[in-house]
Amino acid sequence: MIETYCPAVHDELVKIGVNSKGGRGGMTAKMQAAWMAAQQGVTTVIANGKASDSLLQVRHPVQA
């Protein structure tokens, strides 16, 4: 999990795969929207919508 995302720091570290057939805009668009929101002080979470515990993991992350 990346707790704070900054394109200048993280863009080269984040690997984005090809768009899925059922997708709605792709991960690049999601990351751009999250960054725009962050610049305005809005907290944003991009989570796996298929995992039943995604929001719980955000709220209570497992320590490695």
mmCIF file of the N, C-alpha and C atoms, coordinates in Angstrom:
data_MODEL
# 
_entry.id   MODEL 
# 
loop_
_atom_site.group_PDB 
_atom_site.id 
_atom_site.type_symbol 
_atom_site.label_atom_id 
_atom_site.label_alt_id 
_atom_site.label_comp_id 
_atom_site.label_asym_id 
_atom_site.label_entity_id 
_atom_site.label_seq_id 
_atom_site.pdbx_PDB_ins_code 
_atom_site.Cartn_x 
_atom_site.Cartn_y 
_atom_site.Cartn_z 
_atom_site.occupancy 
_atom_site.B_iso_or_equiv 
_atom_site.pdbx_formal_charge 
_atom_site.auth_seq_id 
_atom_site.auth_comp_id 
_atom_site.auth_asym_id 
_atom_site.auth_atom_id 
_atom_site.pdbx_PDB_model_num 
ATOM 1   N N  . MET A 1 1  ? 0.839   -1.167 0.000   1.00 0.00 ? 1  MET A N  1 
ATOM 2   C CA . MET A 1 1  ? 0.000   0.000  0.000   1.00 0.00 ? 1  MET A CA 1 
ATOM 3   C C  . MET A 1 1  ? 0.891   1.239  0.000   1.00 0.00 ? 1  MET A C  1 
ATOM 4   N N  . ILE A 1 2  ? 0.561   2.176  -0.837  1.00 0.00 ? 2  ILE A N  1 
ATOM 5   C CA . ILE A 1 2  ? 1.240   3.467  -0.838  1.00 0.00 ? 2  ILE A CA 1 
ATOM 6   C C  . ILE A 1 2  ? 0.339   4.424  -0.061  1.00 0.00 ? 2  ILE A C  1 
ATOM 7   N N  . GLU A 1 3  ? 0.815   4.921  1.071   1.00 0.00 ? 3  GLU A N  1 
ATOM 8   C CA . GLU A 1 3  ? -0.021  5.795  1.890   1.00 0.00 ? 3  GLU A CA 1 
ATOM 9   C C  . GLU A 1 3  ? -0.108  7.202  1.324   1.00 0.00 ? 3  GLU A C  1 
ATOM 10  N N  . THR A 1 4  ? 0.934   7.653  0.682   1.00 0.00 ? 4  THR A N  1 
ATOM 11  C CA . THR A 1 4  ? 0.938   8.969  0.064   1.00 0.00 ? 4  THR A CA 1 
ATOM 12  C C  . THR A 1 4  ? 1.522   8.824  -1.327  1.00 0.00 ? 4  THR A C  1 
ATOM 13  N N  . TYR A 1 5  ? 0.811   9.291  -2.329  1.00 0.00 ? 5  TYR A N  1 
ATOM 14  C CA . TYR A 1 5  ? 1.246   9.149  -3.708  1.00 0.00 ? 5  TYR A CA 1 
ATOM 15  C C  . TYR A 1 5  ? 1.630   10.501 -4.279  1.00 0.00 ? 5  TYR A C  1 
ATOM 16  N N  . CYS A 1 6  ? 2.772   10.551 -4.919  1.00 0.00 ? 6  CYS A N  1 
ATOM 17  C CA . CYS A 1 6  ? 3.222   11.757 -5.606  1.00 0.00 ? 6  CYS A CA 1 
ATOM 18  C C  . CYS A 1 6  ? 3.781   11.324 -6.956  1.00 0.00 ? 6  CYS A C  1 
ATOM 19  N N  . PRO A 1 7  ? 3.218   11.787 -8.060  1.00 0.00 ? 7  PRO A N  1 
ATOM 20  C CA . PRO A 1 7  ? 3.680   11.357 -9.374  1.00 0.00 ? 7  PRO A CA 1 
ATOM 21  C C  . PRO A 1 7  ? 5.189   11.506 -9.564  1.00 0.00 ? 7  PRO A C  1 
ATOM 22  N N  . ALA A 1 8  ? 5.763   12.601 -9.093  1.00 0.00 ? 8  ALA A N  1 
ATOM 23  C CA . ALA A 1 8  ? 7.200   12.826 -9.282  1.00 0.00 ? 8  ALA A CA 1 
ATOM 24  C C  . ALA A 1 8  ? 8.037   11.761 -8.590  1.00 0.00 ? 8  ALA A C  1 
ATOM 25  N N  . VAL A 1 9  ? 7.515   11.193 -7.507  1.00 0.00 ? 9  VAL A N  1 
ATOM 26  C CA . VAL A 1 9  ? 8.258   10.190 -6.739  1.00 0.00 ? 9  VAL A CA 1 
ATOM 27  C C  . VAL A 1 9  ? 7.886   8.774  -7.152  1.00 0.00 ? 9  VAL A C  1 
ATOM 28  N N  . HIS A 1 10 ? 6.598   8.517  -7.341  1.00 0.00 ? 10 HIS A N  1 
ATOM 29  C CA . HIS A 1 10 ? 6.115   7.151  -7.482  1.00 0.00 ? 10 HIS A CA 1 
ATOM 30  C C  . HIS A 1 10 ? 5.849   6.661  -8.902  1.00 0.00 ? 10 HIS A C  1 
ATOM 31  N N  . ASP A 1 11 ? 5.721   7.546  -9.871  1.00 0.00 ? 11 ASP A N  1 
ATOM 32  C CA . ASP A 1 11 ? 5.354   7.102  -11.218 1.00 0.00 ? 11 ASP A CA 1 
ATOM 33  C C  . ASP A 1 11 ? 6.276   6.029  -11.781 1.00 0.00 ? 11 ASP A C  1 
ATOM 34  N N  . GLU A 1 12 ? 7.549   6.137  -11.532 1.00 0.00 ? 12 GLU A N  1 
ATOM 35  C CA . GLU A 1 12 ? 8.472   5.143  -12.082 1.00 0.00 ? 12 GLU A CA 1 
ATOM 36  C C  . GLU A 1 12 ? 8.470   3.857  -11.270 1.00 0.00 ? 12 GLU A C  1 
ATOM 37  N N  . LEU A 1 13 ? 7.939   3.892  -10.037 1.00 0.00 ? 13 LEU A N  1 
ATOM 38  C CA . LEU A 1 13 ? 7.901   2.711  -9.181  1.00 0.00 ? 13 LEU A CA 1 
ATOM 39  C C  . LEU A 1 13 ? 6.640   1.887  -9.380  1.00 0.00 ? 13 LEU A C  1 
ATOM 40  N N  . VAL A 1 14 ? 5.568   2.532  -9.826  1.00 0.00 ? 14 VAL A N  1 
ATOM 41  C CA . VAL A 1 14 ? 4.280   1.861  -9.978  1.00 0.00 ? 14 VAL A CA 1 
ATOM 42  C C  . VAL A 1 14 ? 4.184   1.281  -11.378 1.00 0.00 ? 14 VAL A C  1 
ATOM 43  N N  . LYS A 1 15 ? 3.927   -0.013 -11.452 1.00 0.00 ? 15 LYS A N  1 
ATOM 44  C CA . LYS A 1 15 ? 3.765   -0.691 -12.734 1.00 0.00 ? 15 LYS A CA 1 
ATOM 45  C C  . LYS A 1 15 ? 2.274   -0.870 -13.003 1.00 0.00 ? 15 LYS A C  1 
ATOM 46  N N  . ILE A 1 16 ? 1.819   -0.363 -14.120 1.00 0.00 ? 16 ILE A N  1 
ATOM 47  C CA . ILE A 1 16 ? 0.404   -0.455 -14.478 1.00 0.00 ? 16 ILE A CA 1 
ATOM 48  C C  . ILE A 1 16 ? 0.280   -1.373 -15.680 1.00 0.00 ? 16 ILE A C  1 
ATOM 49  N N  . GLY A 1 17 ? -0.585  -2.386 -15.533 1.00 0.00 ? 17 GLY A N  1 
ATOM 50  C CA . GLY A 1 17 ? -0.788  -3.349 -16.608 1.00 0.00 ? 17 GLY A CA 1 
ATOM 51  C C  . GLY A 1 17 ? -1.709  -2.811 -17.674 1.00 0.00 ? 17 GLY A C  1 
ATOM 52  N N  . VAL A 1 18 ? -2.067  -3.676 -18.601 1.00 0.00 ? 18 VAL A N  1 
ATOM 53  C CA . VAL A 1 18 ? -2.967  -3.297 -19.679 1.00 0.00 ? 18 VAL A CA 1 
ATOM 54  C C  . VAL A 1 18 ? -4.381  -3.132 -19.146 1.00 0.00 ? 18 VAL A C  1 
ATOM 55  N N  . ASN A 1 19 ? -5.196  -2.372 -19.855 1.00 0.00 ? 19 ASN A N  1 
ATOM 56  C CA . ASN A 1 19 ? -6.588  -2.171 -19.441 1.00 0.00 ? 19 ASN A CA 1 
ATOM 57  C C  . ASN A 1 19 ? -7.370  -3.464 -19.555 1.00 0.00 ? 19 ASN A C  1 
ATOM 58  N N  . SER A 1 20 ? -8.249  -3.693 -18.582 1.00 0.00 ? 20 SER A N  1 
ATOM 59  C CA . SER A 1 20 ? -9.103  -4.876 -18.634 1.00 0.00 ? 20 SER A CA 1 
ATOM 60  C C  . SER A 1 20 ? -10.264 -4.624 -19.585 1.00 0.00 ? 20 SER A C  1 
ATOM 61  N N  . LYS A 1 21 ? -10.891 -5.689 -20.049 1.00 0.00 ? 21 LYS A N  1 
ATOM 62  C CA . LYS A 1 21 ? -12.017 -5.552 -20.973 1.00 0.00 ? 21 LYS A CA 1 
ATOM 63  C C  . LYS A 1 21 ? -13.238 -4.956 -20.278 1.00 0.00 ? 21 LYS A C  1 
ATOM 64  N N  . GLY A 1 22 ? -13.383 -5.198 -18.968 1.00 0.00 ? 22 GLY A N  1 
ATOM 65  C CA . GLY A 1 22 ? -14.546 -4.702 -18.246 1.00 0.00 ? 22 GLY A CA 1 
ATOM 66  C C  . GLY A 1 22 ? -14.279 -3.420 -17.484 1.00 0.00 ? 22 GLY A C  1 
ATOM 67  N N  . GLY A 1 23 ? -13.115 -2.817 -17.695 1.00 0.00 ? 23 GLY A N  1 
ATOM 68  C CA . GLY A 1 23 ? -12.734 -1.635 -16.934 1.00 0.00 ? 23 GLY A CA 1 
ATOM 69  C C  . GLY A 1 23 ? -13.493 -0.383 -17.329 1.00 0.00 ? 23 GLY A C  1 
ATOM 70  N N  . ARG A 1 24 ? -13.339 0.636  -16.493 1.00 0.00 ? 24 ARG A N  1 
ATOM 71  C CA . ARG A 1 24 ? -14.036 1.899  -16.727 1.00 0.00 ? 24 ARG A CA 1 
ATOM 72  C C  . ARG A 1 24 ? -13.069 3.075  -16.660 1.00 0.00 ? 24 ARG A C  1 
ATOM 73  N N  . GLY A 1 25 ? -11.940 2.997  -17.346 1.00 0.00 ? 25 GLY A N  1 
ATOM 74  C CA . GLY A 1 25 ? -11.053 4.144  -17.366 1.00 0.00 ? 25 GLY A CA 1 
ATOM 75  C C  . GLY A 1 25 ? -9.603  3.826  -17.085 1.00 0.00 ? 25 GLY A C  1 
ATOM 76  N N  . GLY A 1 26 ? -9.339  2.674  -16.493 1.00 0.00 ? 26 GLY A N  1 
ATOM 77  C CA . GLY A 1 26 ? -7.962  2.271  -16.273 1.00 0.00 ? 26 GLY A CA 1 
ATOM 78  C C  . GLY A 1 26 ? -7.331  2.862  -15.019 1.00 0.00 ? 26 GLY A C  1 
ATOM 79  N N  . MET A 1 27 ? -6.267  2.230  -14.578 1.00 0.00 ? 27 MET A N  1 
ATOM 80  C CA . MET A 1 27 ? -5.586  2.645  -13.361 1.00 0.00 ? 27 MET A CA 1 
ATOM 81  C C  . MET A 1 27 ? -4.923  4.001  -13.520 1.00 0.00 ? 27 MET A C  1 
ATOM 82  N N  . THR A 1 28 ? -4.415  4.315  -14.692 1.00 0.00 ? 28 THR A N  1 
ATOM 83  C CA . THR A 1 28 ? -3.780  5.616  -14.899 1.00 0.00 ? 28 THR A CA 1 
ATOM 84  C C  . THR A 1 28 ? -4.772  6.744  -14.632 1.00 0.00 ? 28 THR A C  1 
ATOM 85  N N  . ALA A 1 29 ? -5.984  6.611  -15.138 1.00 0.00 ? 29 ALA A N  1 
ATOM 86  C CA . ALA A 1 29 ? -7.015  7.628  -14.914 1.00 0.00 ? 29 ALA A CA 1 
ATOM 87  C C  . ALA A 1 29 ? -7.377  7.723  -13.433 1.00 0.00 ? 29 ALA A C  1 
ATOM 88  N N  . LYS A 1 30 ? -7.434  6.590  -12.747 1.00 0.00 ? 30 LYS A N  1 
ATOM 89  C CA . LYS A 1 30 ? -7.752  6.590  -11.320 1.00 0.00 ? 30 LYS A CA 1 
ATOM 90  C C  . LYS A 1 30 ? -6.657  7.299  -10.530 1.00 0.00 ? 30 LYS A C  1 
ATOM 91  N N  . MET A 1 31 ? -5.405  7.027  -10.872 1.00 0.00 ? 31 MET A N  1 
ATOM 92  C CA . MET A 1 31 ? -4.290  7.653  -10.162 1.00 0.00 ? 31 MET A CA 1 
ATOM 93  C C  . MET A 1 31 ? -4.242  9.156  -10.434 1.00 0.00 ? 31 MET A C  1 
ATOM 94  N N  . GLN A 1 32 ? -4.522  9.552  -11.659 1.00 0.00 ? 32 GLN A N  1 
ATOM 95  C CA . GLN A 1 32 ? -4.549  10.987 -11.978 1.00 0.00 ? 32 GLN A CA 1 
ATOM 96  C C  . GLN A 1 32 ? -5.664  11.691 -11.202 1.00 0.00 ? 32 GLN A C  1 
ATOM 97  N N  . ALA A 1 33 ? -6.828  11.069 -11.124 1.00 0.00 ? 33 ALA A N  1 
ATOM 98  C CA . ALA A 1 33 ? -7.945  11.665 -10.387 1.00 0.00 ? 33 ALA A CA 1 
ATOM 99  C C  . ALA A 1 33 ? -7.635  11.743 -8.895  1.00 0.00 ? 33 ALA A C  1 
ATOM 100 N N  . ALA A 1 34 ? -7.016  10.708 -8.356  1.00 0.00 ? 34 ALA A N  1 
ATOM 101 C CA . ALA A 1 34 ? -6.651  10.708 -6.935  1.00 0.00 ? 34 ALA A CA 1 
ATOM 102 C C  . ALA A 1 34 ? -5.620  11.787 -6.645  1.00 0.00 ? 34 ALA A C  1 
ATOM 103 N N  . TRP A 1 35 ? -4.669  11.974 -7.548  1.00 0.00 ? 35 TRP A N  1 
ATOM 104 C CA . TRP A 1 35 ? -3.653  13.013 -7.350  1.00 0.00 ? 35 TRP A CA 1 
ATOM 105 C C  . TRP A 1 35 ? -4.283  14.406 -7.403  1.00 0.00 ? 35 TRP A C  1 
ATOM 106 N N  . MET A 1 36 ? -5.207  14.613 -8.343  1.00 0.00 ? 36 MET A N  1 
ATOM 107 C CA . MET A 1 36 ? -5.894  15.908 -8.426  1.00 0.00 ? 36 MET A CA 1 
ATOM 108 C C  . MET A 1 36 ? -6.673  16.174 -7.136  1.00 0.00 ? 36 MET A C  1 
ATOM 109 N N  . ALA A 1 37 ? -7.333  15.152 -6.607  1.00 0.00 ? 37 ALA A N  1 
ATOM 110 C CA . ALA A 1 37 ? -8.081  15.301 -5.363  1.00 0.00 ? 37 ALA A CA 1 
ATOM 111 C C  . ALA A 1 37 ? -7.135  15.599 -4.203  1.00 0.00 ? 37 ALA A C  1 
ATOM 112 N N  . ALA A 1 38 ? -6.019  14.906 -4.146  1.00 0.00 ? 38 ALA A N  1 
ATOM 113 C CA . ALA A 1 38 ? -5.043  15.106 -3.069  1.00 0.00 ? 38 ALA A CA 1 
ATOM 114 C C  . ALA A 1 38 ? -4.504  16.531 -3.059  1.00 0.00 ? 38 ALA A C  1 
ATOM 115 N N  . GLN A 1 39 ? -4.304  17.093 -4.241  1.00 0.00 ? 39 GLN A N  1 
ATOM 116 C CA . GLN A 1 39 ? -3.808  18.468 -4.322  1.00 0.00 ? 39 GLN A CA 1 
ATOM 117 C C  . GLN A 1 39 ? -4.810  19.468 -3.748  1.00 0.00 ? 39 GLN A C  1 
ATOM 118 N N  . GLN A 1 40 ? -6.070  19.061 -3.645  1.00 0.00 ? 40 GLN A N  1 
ATOM 119 C CA . GLN A 1 40 ? -7.109  19.913 -3.065  1.00 0.00 ? 40 GLN A CA 1 
ATOM 120 C C  . GLN A 1 40 ? -7.410  19.522 -1.615  1.00 0.00 ? 40 GLN A C  1 
ATOM 121 N N  . GLY A 1 41 ? -6.600  18.605 -1.068  1.00 0.00 ? 41 GLY A N  1 
ATOM 122 C CA . GLY A 1 41 ? -6.764  18.196 0.323   1.00 0.00 ? 41 GLY A CA 1 
ATOM 123 C C  . GLY A 1 41 ? -7.777  17.093 0.557   1.00 0.00 ? 41 GLY A C  1 
ATOM 124 N N  . VAL A 1 42 ? -8.186  16.413 -0.502  1.00 0.00 ? 42 VAL A N  1 
ATOM 125 C CA . VAL A 1 42 ? -9.186  15.353 -0.385  1.00 0.00 ? 42 VAL A CA 1 
ATOM 126 C C  . VAL A 1 42 ? -8.485  14.001 -0.250  1.00 0.00 ? 42 VAL A C  1 
ATOM 127 N N  . THR A 1 43 ? -8.841  13.264 0.791   1.00 0.00 ? 43 THR A N  1 
ATOM 128 C CA . THR A 1 43 ? -8.305  11.916 0.983   1.00 0.00 ? 43 THR A CA 1 
ATOM 129 C C  . THR A 1 43 ? -8.988  10.982 -0.004  1.00 0.00 ? 43 THR A C  1 
ATOM 130 N N  . THR A 1 44 ? -8.207  10.168 -0.693  1.00 0.00 ? 44 THR A N  1 
ATOM 131 C CA . THR A 1 44 ? -8.734  9.265  -1.709  1.00 0.00 ? 44 THR A CA 1 
ATOM 132 C C  . THR A 1 44 ? -8.165  7.872  -1.512  1.00 0.00 ? 44 THR A C  1 
ATOM 133 N N  . VAL A 1 45 ? -8.981  6.878  -1.739  1.00 0.00 ? 45 VAL A N  1 
ATOM 134 C CA . VAL A 1 45 ? -8.544  5.482  -1.661  1.00 0.00 ? 45 VAL A CA 1 
ATOM 135 C C  . VAL A 1 45 ? -8.882  4.814  -2.982  1.00 0.00 ? 45 VAL A C  1 
ATOM 136 N N  . ILE A 1 46 ? -7.910  4.132  -3.555  1.00 0.00 ? 46 ILE A N  1 
ATOM 137 C CA . ILE A 1 46 ? -8.146  3.271  -4.717  1.00 0.00 ? 46 ILE A CA 1 
ATOM 138 C C  . ILE A 1 46 ? -8.003  1.856  -4.182  1.00 0.00 ? 46 ILE A C  1 
ATOM 139 N N  . ALA A 1 47 ? -9.102  1.101  -4.188  1.00 0.00 ? 47 ALA A N  1 
ATOM 140 C CA . ALA A 1 47 ? -9.099  -0.224 -3.580  1.00 0.00 ? 47 ALA A CA 1 
ATOM 141 C C  . ALA A 1 47 ? -9.673  -1.252 -4.547  1.00 0.00 ? 47 ALA A C  1 
ATOM 142 N N  . ASN A 1 48 ? -9.401  -2.503 -4.264  1.00 0.00 ? 48 ASN A N  1 
ATOM 143 C CA . ASN A 1 48 ? -9.923  -3.614 -5.042  1.00 0.00 ? 48 ASN A CA 1 
ATOM 144 C C  . ASN A 1 48 ? -11.404 -3.772 -4.748  1.00 0.00 ? 48 ASN A C  1 
ATOM 145 N N  . GLY A 1 49 ? -12.242 -3.535 -5.734  1.00 0.00 ? 49 GLY A N  1 
ATOM 146 C CA . GLY A 1 49 ? -13.682 -3.640 -5.547  1.00 0.00 ? 49 GLY A CA 1 
ATOM 147 C C  . GLY A 1 49 ? -14.187 -5.061 -5.467  1.00 0.00 ? 49 GLY A C  1 
ATOM 148 N N  . LYS A 1 50 ? -13.365 -6.031 -5.841  1.00 0.00 ? 50 LYS A N  1 
ATOM 149 C CA . LYS A 1 50 ? -13.786 -7.437 -5.790  1.00 0.00 ? 50 LYS A CA 1 
ATOM 150 C C  . LYS A 1 50 ? -13.456 -8.089 -4.453  1.00 0.00 ? 50 LYS A C  1 
ATOM 151 N N  . ALA A 1 51 ? -12.577 -7.495 -3.674  1.00 0.00 ? 51 ALA A N  1 
ATOM 152 C CA . ALA A 1 51 ? -12.220 -8.052 -2.374  1.00 0.00 ? 51 ALA A CA 1 
ATOM 153 C C  . ALA A 1 51 ? -13.199 -7.538 -1.322  1.00 0.00 ? 51 ALA A C  1 
ATOM 154 N N  . SER A 1 52 ? -13.769 -8.430 -0.544  1.00 0.00 ? 52 SER A N  1 
ATOM 155 C CA . SER A 1 52 ? -14.792 -8.047 0.428   1.00 0.00 ? 52 SER A CA 1 
ATOM 156 C C  . SER A 1 52 ? -14.246 -7.237 1.598   1.00 0.00 ? 52 SER A C  1 
ATOM 157 N N  . ASP A 1 53 ? -12.932 -7.278 1.824   1.00 0.00 ? 53 ASP A N  1 
ATOM 158 C CA . ASP A 1 53 ? -12.359 -6.588 2.984   1.00 0.00 ? 53 ASP A CA 1 
ATOM 159 C C  . ASP A 1 53 ? -11.452 -5.421 2.614   1.00 0.00 ? 53 ASP A C  1 
ATOM 160 N N  . SER A 1 54 ? -11.582 -4.885 1.406   1.00 0.00 ? 54 SER A N  1 
ATOM 161 C CA . SER A 1 54 ? -10.699 -3.802 0.954   1.00 0.00 ? 54 SER A CA 1 
ATOM 162 C C  . SER A 1 54 ? -10.724 -2.599 1.885   1.00 0.00 ? 54 SER A C  1 
ATOM 163 N N  . LEU A 1 55 ? -11.913 -2.136 2.243   1.00 0.00 ? 55 LEU A N  1 
ATOM 164 C CA . LEU A 1 55 ? -12.001 -0.957 3.095   1.00 0.00 ? 55 LEU A CA 1 
ATOM 165 C C  . LEU A 1 55 ? -11.529 -1.250 4.516   1.00 0.00 ? 55 LEU A C  1 
ATOM 166 N N  . LEU A 1 56 ? -11.737 -2.473 4.985   1.00 0.00 ? 56 LEU A N  1 
ATOM 167 C CA . LEU A 1 56 ? -11.218 -2.848 6.304   1.00 0.00 ? 56 LEU A CA 1 
ATOM 168 C C  . LEU A 1 56 ? -9.697  -2.822 6.297   1.00 0.00 ? 56 LEU A C  1 
ATOM 169 N N  . GLN A 1 57 ? -9.088  -3.260 5.196   1.00 0.00 ? 57 GLN A N  1 
ATOM 170 C CA . GLN A 1 57 ? -7.628  -3.243 5.097   1.00 0.00 ? 57 GLN A CA 1 
ATOM 171 C C  . GLN A 1 57 ? -7.100  -1.811 5.091   1.00 0.00 ? 57 GLN A C  1 
ATOM 172 N N  . VAL A 1 58 ? -7.840  -0.895 4.508   1.00 0.00 ? 58 VAL A N  1 
ATOM 173 C CA . VAL A 1 58 ? -7.428  0.509  4.507   1.00 0.00 ? 58 VAL A CA 1 
ATOM 174 C C  . VAL A 1 58 ? -7.531  1.064  5.922   1.00 0.00 ? 58 VAL A C  1 
ATOM 175 N N  . ARG A 1 59 ? -8.624  0.750  6.580   1.00 0.00 ? 59 ARG A N  1 
ATOM 176 C CA . ARG A 1 59 ? -8.876  1.269  7.937   1.00 0.00 ? 59 ARG A CA 1 
ATOM 177 C C  . ARG A 1 59 ? -7.947  0.634  8.976   1.00 0.00 ? 59 ARG A C  1 
ATOM 178 N N  . HIS A 1 60 ? -7.646  -0.669 8.812   1.00 0.00 ? 60 HIS A N  1 
ATOM 179 C CA . HIS A 1 60 ? -6.804  -1.409 9.751   1.00 0.00 ? 60 HIS A CA 1 
ATOM 180 C C  . HIS A 1 60 ? -5.762  -2.213 8.982   1.00 0.00 ? 60 HIS A C  1 
ATOM 181 N N  . PRO A 1 61 ? -4.728  -1.532 8.472   1.00 0.00 ? 61 PRO A N  1 
ATOM 182 C CA . PRO A 1 61 ? -3.721  -2.226 7.658   1.00 0.00 ? 61 PRO A CA 1 
ATOM 183 C C  . PRO A 1 61 ? -2.946  -3.281 8.472   1.00 0.00 ? 61 PRO A C  1 
ATOM 184 N N  . VAL A 1 62 ? -2.600  -4.350 7.787   1.00 0.00 ? 62 VAL A N  1 
ATOM 185 C CA . VAL A 1 62 ? -1.800  -5.404 8.398   1.00 0.00 ? 62 VAL A CA 1 
ATOM 186 C C  . VAL A 1 62 ? -0.348  -4.953 8.400   1.00 0.00 ? 62 VAL A C  1 
ATOM 187 N N  . GLN A 1 63 ? 0.285   -4.978 9.549   1.00 0.00 ? 63 GLN A N  1 
ATOM 188 C CA . GLN A 1 63 ? 1.689   -4.574 9.656   1.00 0.00 ? 63 GLN A CA 1 
ATOM 189 C C  . GLN A 1 63 ? 2.574   -5.719 9.195   1.00 0.00 ? 63 GLN A C  1 
ATOM 190 N N  . ALA A 1 64 ? 3.520   -5.405 8.317   1.00 0.00 ? 64 ALA A N  1 
ATOM 191 C CA . ALA A 1 64 ? 4.426   -6.443 7.783   1.00 0.00 ? 64 ALA A CA 1 
ATOM 192 C C  . ALA A 1 64 ? 5.540   -6.751 8.759   1.00 0.00 ? 64 ALA A C  1 
# 
